[in-house]
Amino acid sequence: MTDQGLPEPVPSPIDTDYELGQDNVTGSVGPIGFDVHNPVFAISGLAVVAFVFYTLALPEQAAGVFDMLFAAVTHRFDWFFLTAANIFVIFCLALIVSPWGKIRLGGPDATPDFGYVGWFAMLFAAGMGIGLMFYGVSEPLSHFTSSFGGVTVGEDGLRTDWAPLGGAEGDAEASMRLGMAATIFHWGLHPWAIYAVVGLALALFSYNKGLPLTIRSAFHPLLGDRVWGWPGHVIDILAVFATLFGLATSLGFGATQANAGLNAVFGLPIGPVTEVLLISGITAIALVSVLRGLEGGVKRLSEINMGLAIILLLFVLLTGPTLALLAGFFDSLGAYFVYLPALSNPVGRTDTNFVQGWTAFYWAWWISWSPFVGMFIARVSRGRTVREFLISVLLIPSLVCVLWMSVFGGAALQQVVADAYTAAQEADLPLQLFKMLDALPLAGLTSIIGIVLVVVFFVTSSDSGSLVIDTITSGGKVDAPAAQRVFWACFEGAVAIVLLLGGGLAALQSMVISTGLPFTLVLLALCYTIVQGLRSELDAPAKLA
């Protein structure tokens, strides 16, 4: 096989007659060149254009469709999302302790392309940066409030409250523990296991087997050379849709939070017009990063953002109730493991609002993000062993998320319980971070840092996402013309805008959970193909690191 930007595979390439780019259409329109896979690019691009026009032309009808999709998927398939996510966690933990953990991605002589600092920064920024900013304060407060309120039952005998499990009515301490455990459950092992499955599959079959860096390549053990035909086309098109709508959801959250922060600090009006202008402006910034490439764009912005995130984290920790927050980190981590079996149980639950409105949505969101984050992780993880890869992708980011939620969510909870300060608790979700910061020193400065973090996370997500979608729609090439990444970056912003206009955050949630459902099947199949790929690596002992 020819190579287009990826290192030459060393260990055990799969024997196939497929040539990278053989189905691509190349050419130029004036000075703008293109090199796209036919028919993946054409179908994906036309479907996205049709979706944008439909949502803009018939916004009320589109909003109704979005609501119907969200209800249908969450009500009928919540058990499926929970079961699948549990499988991914168990699968990753088993690989860490297995003999396959010694296999090196890229071969025994491969060396990492990035140091640990740059690698971790890109993992964190691409994985869930905007989400942590949006939910770091609001989710612990939400679960605490619903848990403290206890269980309420409607006339039909079904629960109407949003408390996780059985709540903790009237018990502030127990409500804090349950609220933090539920939050960490949504941001800990399960989402990172989802990312790790896709990232490991892509890295293994690209660096060790010599196949193109696309989702379809990981299905070669199941489909053989049929992956280069329509079965593979469908898999890659699903990956494009899942990635696009998962990104649009995050960009929508980022825009609403940036709008809320700018309103709090500078009095900028809150509303769709401002959010559209924000998405447009930040997408324009992302285009500059896209043109600078992975090293000069995403990596540098990710490192800047991690530095700012650490500064803000330390500021809240040191100016807030420091000892209580440090103790809360360990207490929250302990509560997470205590409640984990019950929270991850997929059957017999009575807390249906929590399971369907929170957990099922989150798992679908992470799954829809998984082609994007998984491919991005694969792009920057050559040279790592399977064990090093999984520990770094699964455990270390999970601990960072626990620390983040414990500090930001813990500070907001202490304000409510210890100080009777309820401004953050009573504010709308996008504004709660800034209301929490209002109670600390230098609120104006820290709010500006928070806005900058949201914006730069927005840029790195858009930049990384356009890079990944372009790789998929160019048949696995990583050096396709930059104009194609510009095209996808623009359409990511356009989809986020039309979804906000066509139904707000509810529309974003509906589309992400709808695309996440079919892609869950893809991830379950990847677990099997990873085992087959790793097994073939062990057939040659010299391939071990």
N, C-alpha and C positions, 0 to 999 in steps of 0.2 A: 504493500500500500504506500502511496505517496504521503508526505507529511506536510501539514500547513501550519507551522508555528508550534506544534507540540513536539516535545523531545522524542527521539526515536525510541520505540519500545524495546526494552532489553530482554525481559525474562522469557515469556512464552507466548508470542503473538498467535492469534487465532488465524488459521488458514482460510482465507476467503479471497475470492476474485474481485471483491468490491474495491473500487478505487475512490478515495475521498474526493468528492466533488463531481463524480461522474454524472449525476443527475442534475447538476446545477446549470442555471442559465446565466451567462455572463454577457456583459456589454457595457454601454455607457449612454447616458442621456446628456449630451453636451459634455461638460467637464466632469460630471458626476458618474462614477463607475458603480456597477452592481455585480454581485456574485451570489445568487440566491438559489436555494433548493426548490426544485419543482417536483411536487406541487405544494410542499409544506408552507413555503412563503406565500404563495398565491392564495391558498385557502385561508390561512391565518389572517393575512392582511385584509382580504375582502370581507371576511366575517367580522373583523373588528370595525371596519368602516361601516358596514351595514348596521352593526349594533349601535354605533355612535349616532347615525342618522335616525334610526328608529327611536332611540331614547329622547333625542331632541325634538323629533317631529310629534311624538305621541307620549308626552311625559306622564300624563295621568294613567293611561293604559299600561305604560311600562312600570310605573310604581305599583300598580295592582299585581302585575306579573311577578315583580320582585318579592312582594309580601307573600304571595302564594308559594313561591319557590322556597322561601325561608321556612315557612310553617311546615310544608310537606316534608322537606329534608330533615329538619331537626326533630319533628314529631315521630317520624317513622324510622329514622336511621341513627338515633342518638346512641343506641346500644352498639351499633356497628363501628362508629367512630371510636368509642371508648375501648372496645375490644381490640381493634386494630392498633391503637396507640400503645396499649399494654404489650402487645406482641412485639412492637418495635423496641420498647425498652428492654424487655427480656432478651431479645435477639442481640442487641448491642452489648449488653453486659456479658452474655455468654461468649461472644467473640473476643472480648477483652481478655478473658481467662483461658481461652482456647489456644492450642498450638499455632493456629492460623494468625495469632496476634503478632508473630515474629516476621511475617511477610512484609517486605518493604514495597511501597507504592512507587513503581518505576524501576525496580530491580535492586539487587544487593549493593550496587555501586552508586545508586542515585543519592544525591544530596539535596537537602531542602533549598527551595528557591528563595525563601524568606526566613528571616530570623524570628524568634518567638514573639518579640514585641510587635513587629509589623503583622505577623500572622494572627495573633490574638486580637489585635485592633481591627483587622478586616473581618474576622469571624464575628466579633461583637457588633460592629457597625452594620454589617450586612444582615445579620441574623434577626435582630429585633430592636434596633435602636429607637425608632419612632414609637413602637409599642410601649417600651419601658418609660419613655417620657410621658405618654398619654395615660397609661394605667398605673404608673408607679405610686401615685397618691390615690387616684380614684378607685382602683379596685379594692385595696385593703379597706378603705372607708366604706365602700358599698357592701362588702361582705360583712363587715363589723355591724353596720346599721341593720342589715336584714337579719343577721344572727341574733342581735340584741332584741329585735322586735319579736322573735319567736315564730312559731308555726301558726298560720291562719288557714282555715278551711272554708271553701265556698259551699253554696247550696247543693252542688253536685257531689260533694264529698271529697273533691280534689283540692290539694293545697294551692293557695293563691299567693303565698309569700315567695320570696327569692332567696331564702336562707339556705346555705349549704347543709346537707345532711339534716339533722333535727334542730339546728339552730342552738342558741344558748340564751333563752329568754331572760332578760333582766340581769344577766351576769356579764359585767363588762370585761372582766379578765378572761373568762372562757370565750366570749365573743371575739376578743382580740386574737386569741390563739387560733380559733377556728377560722377567722377571717384571713389571718396571715397564712395558715396552712393551705386554705383554698387558693389563695393568690399564688403561692409558690408552686402548688400543683399545676397551675396553668402556665408557669414560666420556667419550670425546672427540667427534670429528666425527660418528660414525655416530648415536648417540642424539639428538644435537641436530639433525641433519638430519631425523630422523623427526619430531621436534616441530615443526620449521620448516615442513615440508610441510603439516601439518594447520593450523597457525596462520596461514600465509599464505593458504591456501585459504579459511578461515573469514573472515579479515579482508577479503580481496578481494571475496568475494561478498556480504558483509554491508555493508561501508562504501562500496564502489564500485558495487555492483550493486543494493543495496536489498533483499536477500533476508533472511529470518530467520536468526538466528545459530545454525544447526544444521548438522550434517554434511551432511544431504541437500541443502542449498542449493547446495553446491559441485558437485553432480552435474547441475545444470540444463543445462549444455552437452551432456551425454550423453543425458539423459532428458527434457528439456523439462519441461512441466507435469506429467508423470507422477511427478516427485519428490514431489508433494503427495499421491500415492496410496500403494498398498502397497509399491512399490519403495523409496520414501522412508521409509516406516514401518520396513521391515526394516533399512535403513541406520542409522537413529537407534537402533533397539533394539539392534543390534550394538554401537553406540557406547556405549550405557548399560552393557551387560554388560562390554565391554572395560574401561571406566573403573572400574566397581565392583570387578572382580576385580583389576585392576592396583593400585588403591588399597588393597584389602584385603591384598594381598601386602606392600606397603610398611608398612602399619600393623602387620602381624604381625611384620615385622622390627624395627620400632621398639619394639614391646612387649617382645620378647625381649631387645633390647639395653638398654632402660631397666631391665628386671628384673635383668639381669646387673650393671648399674652400681649399682643400689640394693643389691644383695646385697654387692657389693665394698665399698661405702662404709658402709652402715648394717646389713648382715647380713639384709636382707629375704629371705625364702625364695624360691628359684627354682622355678617350676613353673606349670602351667596356671592354677591358682587365682589366683596373683598376676598373671599376664599378663591374665587376664580382667578382674580388678579395675582394672588399669592402663588397658586399652582402654576400659573403661566410664568411668573417671574422666576420661581425656583427651578422650573423645568429649563428655562433659558440658562440659568447658572449651571445646571446639570449637563447641558450640551457642551459647555466649555470643558468640564471634567471628562466627558466622553471623548472629546477630541484629544485630550492629553494622554489617554490610555490608562492601563491598569496601574503601572508604576507611578506615573506622574499625577494621576487623577485620584482614583479610588484609594490607593494606599496612603497617599499623603493626607487626603481629607479624613480618612479613618483614624490616622494617628493624631491629627489635630482634634478630632472629635473625642477620642478617648481621653486626651489630656484635659479637655474642658469638662468632660463627664466626671473625671476623677476629682478635679477642683471643686465642682459643685457638690459632689458626694461628700468630700471631706468638709466642706463648709457647713453643710446641713448637719453632719455628724458632730462637728466641734461646737457649733453655735446652738444646736438643739440640746436635748437632754442626753448628753454623750453616754453616760453609764447605762441609762435605760435602753438606749439604742443598741449598744454593744451587747448587753444582756439579751435584748430582744432578738438579735441575730441568732444566737444559739438556741433560745427558747423557740423561735419560729421554725428553725431547722428541725428541732426535736418534735414540735407539733406536726410538721409536715410528714415525718415518718410515722407518727402515731396515727394520723388520719388518712395516710396514703391508701391503705387497703380499702377503706370505705369510700373514699373519693373516687377511686379508680374502678369500683365495682360497676359493671355495665347492666346488671339486671336487678329487678325488685326495688328500684329506687322510688321514693315518694317525693323527693325534692325535684320535681320535673322542670320547674322554671330554671333552677340553677343548672341542671344537667343539660337542658336543651338550649337555654339562652346564653349560658356561659361556656360550659365545657365542650359541647358539640360544636358550637361556633368556633371556639379556639382551635380545636383539633382540625377542623376543616380549613381554618385560616393557615395554620402551620403547614398542613399538607399542600395547600395551594401555593404556599411560598417555597415548598421543598425543591421543585425543579430549579428555581432561581438561586436559593441559598446553597442547595446541594451542589449545583454546578460551579457556583462561585467558590465554595469550599474546595471542590476538587481542583479547580484551576490553581489554587494557591497552596496545595498540600502535597505536591509531588516530593518524594524523598522521605516522607514519614512512614514509620511502620504502621501496620493496621492497629496495633495496640496503642501506640502513641497518638495516632489519628483519633481513635474513639475516645480515649481518656481526655484528650484536649478538646474535642468537639462536644462530648457528652457531659463530662463532670465539671471541668473548669468553668465554662460559661454558665452552667447551672448554679454554681456557687456564687458567681458574680451577680446573677439575677437575684438570688436569695439576699445577698448583701444589699443590692440596690433597693429591693422592695422593703427590706427590714429598716433601712435608714429613712427613705422617703415616706413609705407607708407608715412606718413606726412613728416618725415625727408627727405626722398628721393625726394618728390615733392618740398619741400622748397629749396633743393639743386638745382633743375632744375630751378624753377621760380625766387627765390631770389638771388641765387649765380651763376647762369649760369653754374653749374657743371653738366655735362651730361654723365659722365662715367657710372653711374648706368643705366641710361636710354638707353644707346647704347649697354650695355653688353647683353650676352645671359641670359635667365631667371635664370638658376641655379647660375649664378655668381653675380646677381644684389644685393643681400644682402651684399656680401663682398665688392663690389664696393661702396655701400653706407657707409659701416663702414670705408673704406679707407679715407674718407673725415673727419672723427672724430679722436680725440686723441686715442692713444694706439690701433691702427688698428690691429696690429699683435695679441695682446692679445684677443681682442674682436672677431676676426675672429676664433681664436682657440676655444673660448667659443661657438661660433656659430656652429662650426663643432661638438663639443662635444654634444651640444643640439640635432643636427640632428641625431647623432649616438645613443644617449640614447632614443630619441623618436622612432627611428628605433627599438631598442631592446624592449622597452615596447609594441610597436605595435605588433611585432612578437610574443612576450611572451603571451600577452593577446589574440591575435588571435588564437594561437595554443591551448590555454586553452579552448576557446569557441568552436572551431571546434571539439576538442576532446570530449567536453561535448555533442555536437549534435550527433557525430558519435558513442558515447557509450550509446545512448539511454537516455540521461539526467543525467547520473552519473557524479558526480563532484569529485570522488575519484578514477577514473580509473588509471591503471598503468601509471607511468610517461613516459615510453617508447613510449606511443601513442602520447603524447604531443611533444616529441622529433621528432617523425615521421612527424607530421604536420608542426612543425617549419622548418624542413629541406625542406619540399615540398613548403612552402611559399617562401623560398629563391629561390628554383629551378624554380618555376613559374615566379618569378620576373626576374630571369636571362634569361630564354628562351624568355620571351616577349621582353626584351631589345635587345637580339640578333636577334629576329625575326621581328623587326620593330621599336624598340626604344620606346619612350614615346607614340607615336601614337598608337602602338599596345596595350600598357597598357590601354590607354583611350578607345580603341575600345572594349576590353573585358569587362571593367568595365561597360560601358554603355549598352552592350548587356545583361549582367547578371542582371543589375539594372531594365530593363524593365519588365520582368515577376515578379520580386519580388515587384514591385510597387503594383501589384494586391493583393499580400499577405498583404501588409501594409494597403491597403484600407479595406480589410476584417477584419484586426485586430481592426480597429476603432469600428466596429460593435460588435465584441466579447468582447472588453473591456467594452462597455456599458452594455452588458448582464451580465458580471461578476460583475461589480460594483452594478448593480441593485439588484442582488441576495444578495450582502453584506448588502444592506440597508434594506432588509427584516427582519433583526434581529438588532434592535437598539443597543443591547449590544455590537455589533461589532465595534461601532464607538469609535474613540480615545477620 
